[in-house]
Amino acid sequence: MPYLLRVELPDVPGSLGRLASAVGEAGGDIEAIEIVEKRHDGTAVDDVLLEMIDGIMPDSIVSACNALDGVSVVWISRYAAGGNLFLDLEAVEDLTAHPAEAINRLVDLLPMTFRSDWALRLHRVGGVVHATGAAPDELGFVDLDRATRLESDDDTLYAAARLDGNEIVVIGRRGGPEFLDSEIARLGHLTGLALSIARVG
C-alpha cells in the first residue's frame, strides 16, 4: 500500500539522502519525491510517496524521520491516487492535449496534482457543473478575487480558485494536511493556464 509522507527538512545538501536512509531502515521504499515548498528560513517541504514493507506500521517511518536533526513529519496517510505523484508539468501537458475540455480536465487532474480527495467546478447559480467521484453533490458558492483557502468544516480542508465571475474550482482534503501558500499559488496558476488553453482551443 502506498503512503504519502509530507515532511519539513533543512534545505541543504544531504538532507534528502539522510531522509531516504532513515525511511529505508524503518521499512519504507521511496517511489517518488516532490518539493512542495522552499521557505526563506532555509527549510523545505517535500511530499514523499513510499511503499511500506508488509507488517511495517506508518508510526515507525514517522519516528525514524522525526529522529533526524531538523526533520519534522507534517503528515502521513494512505495514498490511493494511482500510486504516483502527478506533477504540474504533466497536468499542463494533459490540458494542452485536450484544449476543448481544459476546464473539466483541470478538475479531473487536481486531486492527483494536489493530493486532495476531490475537486469540482462550481457555478454561482447552477451549482456543481463537473466533479470527481468523491466530491460533494452541493457546495455553497464563494466570490473570489484569487486562489485562497476556504473555511473548513468537519474534517475537510478546502482551497479554491476563480474561473470567472460565476464559476470557481474547489478542491478538498479530508483531515489534512493544510494547504500551503505555495499550493494555493500553484492552484491559481494552473487554473489560469487552463482558462488560457480553453480560450485558445
C-alpha positions in Angstrom: 0.0 0.0 0.0 1.5 3.4 -1.0 1.7 6.1 1.7 2.1 9.8 1.2 4.5 11.4 3.7 4.8 15.2 3.9 7.9 16.3 5.7 9.7 19.5 6.6 13.5 19.3 6.4 16.6 21.5 6.1 17.1 22.8 2.5 20.8 21.8 2.5 22.8 19.2 0.6 22.5 15.7 2.1 19.0 16.2 3.7 17.2 14.0 1.2 19.8 11.3 1.4 19.5 11.2 5.2 15.8 11.1 4.9 15.9 8.3 2.3 18.3 6.3 4.5 16.0 6.7 7.6 12.9 5.7 5.6 14.7 2.6 4.2 16.0 1.5 7.6 12.5 1.8 9.0 10.9 -0.4 6.3 9.8 2.0 3.6 10.8 2.2 0.0 10.7 5.7 -1.6 8.9 5.7 -5.0 8.9 9.5 -5.7 9.6 12.8 -4.1 8.2 16.3 -5.0 9.4 19.6 -3.5 6.2 21.3 -2.4 7.7 24.5 -0.9 11.0 26.1 -0.3 10.9 28.6 2.6 13.0 31.7 3.4 14.1 30.2 6.7 16.2 27.5 5.0 13.7 24.7 5.2 11.8 22.8 2.5 8.5 20.9 2.5 8.6 17.7 0.4 5.9 15.1 -0.4 7.3 11.6 -0.4 5.5 8.7 -2.0 6.6 5.4 -0.4 5.7 1.8 -0.2 5.8 0.0 3.2 7.2 -3.5 3.7 4.4 -5.8 4.9 3.9 -5.6 8.6 5.6 -2.2 9.0 3.4 0.5 10.6 3.5 4.1 9.5 4.5 5.1 13.0 7.9 3.5 12.5 8.5 5.7 9.5 7.4 8.8 11.3 9.6 8.1 14.3 12.6 7.4 12.1 12.1 10.7 10.2 11.5 12.8 13.3 14.7 11.4 14.9 16.7 13.2 12.2 18.0 16.6 13.2 15.8 19.4 11.8 13.3 17.0 10.2 9.6 17.0 11.1 6.8 14.9 9.7 3.8 17.1 8.9 1.5 14.3 7.6 1.3 10.7 6.7 -1.6 8.9 5.1 -2.5 6.1 2.7 -2.3 7.3 -0.9 -4.7 5.8 -3.3 -4.5 8.3 -6.2 -2.9 5.9 -8.7 0.3 5.2 -6.7 2.2 8.1 -8.3 2.9 11.8 -7.9 1.4 13.8 -10.7 3.4 17.0 -11.3 2.2 20.3 -12.5 4.1 19.9 -15.8 2.2 16.7 -16.5 -1.1 18.5 -15.8 -0.2 21.3 -18.3 0.7 18.7 -20.9 -2.7 17.0 -20.4 -4.6 20.3 -20.6 -2.8 21.3 -23.8 -3.6 17.9 -25.4 -7.3 18.5 -24.7 -7.9 22.2 -25.1 -11.7 22.0 -25.7 -12.2 20.2 -22.4 -9.4 22.0 -20.5 -11.5 23.3 -17.6 -13.1 19.9 -16.9 -9.8 18.1 -17.4 -8.3 20.5 -14.8 -10.9 19.4 -12.3 -10.2 15.8 -13.1 -6.4 16.3 -12.6 -6.5 18.5 -9.4 -6.8 15.6 -6.9 -3.7 13.9 -8.3 -1.8 17.1 -8.6 -2.5 18.4 -5.1 -3.0 15.1 -3.3 -6.6 16.1 -2.4 -9.6 13.8 -2.1 -11.7 15.5 -4.7 -12.2 18.5 -7.0 -15.2 20.3 -8.5 -16.3 23.1 -10.8 -19.0 25.2 -9.1 -21.3 27.7 -10.8 -22.9 30.6 -8.9 -26.5 29.6 -9.9 -26.2 26.2 -11.5 -24.2 24.5 -8.6 -21.8 21.7 -9.3 -21.0 21.6 -13.1 -18.3 18.9 -13.1 -16.8 16.9 -10.3 -14.6 14.0 -9.4 -16.1 10.9 -7.8 -15.7 11.7 -4.1 -16.8 15.4 -4.4 -20.0 16.6 -2.6 -23.2 17.0 -4.6 -23.7 20.5 -3.3 -21.4 23.3 -2.1 -22.0 27.0 -1.4 -20.6 29.4 -4.0 -18.0 31.9 -2.7 -16.9 35.1 -4.6 -13.2 35.1 -5.1 -10.6 37.5 -6.5 -7.8 35.0 -6.3 -6.9 31.5 -5.2 -7.3 31.0 -1.5 -8.1 28.7 1.3 -11.8 28.5 2.2 -13.3 28.0 5.7 -13.1 24.3 6.6 -16.0 22.3 8.0 -15.9 19.0 9.9 -12.6 17.5 9.0 -12.3 18.7 5.4 -10.0 21.5 4.3 -10.8 23.5 1.2 -9.0 25.6 -1.4 -10.5 27.3 -4.4 -9.6 29.4 -7.4 -11.7 31.8 -9.6 -12.5 30.7 -13.1 -14.6 33.8 -13.8 -17.3 35.9 -12.0 -19.7 33.0 -12.0 -17.5 29.9 -11.6 -14.8 28.6 -9.3 -12.9 25.4 -8.8 -12.7 23.9 -5.4 -10.5 21.1 -4.0 -11.0 19.3 -0.7 -8.7 17.3 1.6 -10.2 15.2 4.4 -8.2 15.6 7.6 -5.2 17.4 6.2 -2.5 18.4 5.6 -3.2 22.1 5.5 -2.9 23.7 2.0 0.4 25.5 1.9 0.8 29.0 0.5 2.8 27.5 -2.4 -0.1 25.1 -3.2 -2.6 28.0 -3.2 -0.3 29.9 -5.7 0.0 26.7 -7.8 -3.8 26.2 -7.8 -4.3 29.8 -9.1 -1.6 29.4 -11.7 -2.9 26.1 -13.1 -6.5 27.5 -13.1 -5.3 30.5 -15.1 -3.4 28.2 -17.5 -6.5 26.0 -18.0 -8.5 29.1 -18.8 -6.0 30.4 -21.3 -5.8 26.9 -23.0 -9.6 26.7 -23.2 -9.8 30.1 -24.8 -7.2 29.3 -27.4 -8.6 25.8 -28.0 
